[in-house]
């Protein structure tokens, strides 16, 4: 889905666990070193922006500190801009002027649900509804077809919210966001969609991609 002339480079962050706070903390311990692999140097490929595709984990701060995770990553790599999925979701909600949301998550993991919900509420967003697919492990999430994401969006739908948030980077949402928004008329903000949008806009790319109304901004 990348526009012409844009390339994406990836590395993986060790993540052992299924949405537990301990798994999130261990992920954060590794993320700065992984970001350094992407940041590059004057002698290698240097990226213009770093994105962290992790929903609940990116809603945490390093060591419980007040410094947001994206700022900590940027500082660790010498100033290259960094954007996390959770930061991107907040930016997307701001573009829509959304103040009330419903949340859809694939995993039935109480601590993960609480982390995502608290992050939104701590940033002035009212969460009126939370739904999940009842899955219990990340491998089950990654094997879900896009139709499962559509079903989750439908479960989370409510007339009295401004947008639907799916802050999970392991669920295939991109194929069905446009379809759901046309069917139900409600904006969807999904982790990978919002992260791609935020990273592209951060480097001055304003193409409208087929991944929801968000790309109209």
Secondary structure, DSSP 8 states (H G I E B T S, - for coil): ---TT-----------SSS-HHHHHHHHHHHHHHHHHHH--TTS---SEEEE--TTGGGS-GGG-SS-HHHHHHHHTTS-EEEEHHHHHHHHHHHHT--EEEEEEEE--HHHHHHHHHHHHHTT-EEEEEEEEEE-SHHHHHT--HHHHHHHHHHH--TT-SEEEE--TTS--TTTHHHHHHHH--EEEEHHHHHHHHHHHHTT-----SS-GGGG-
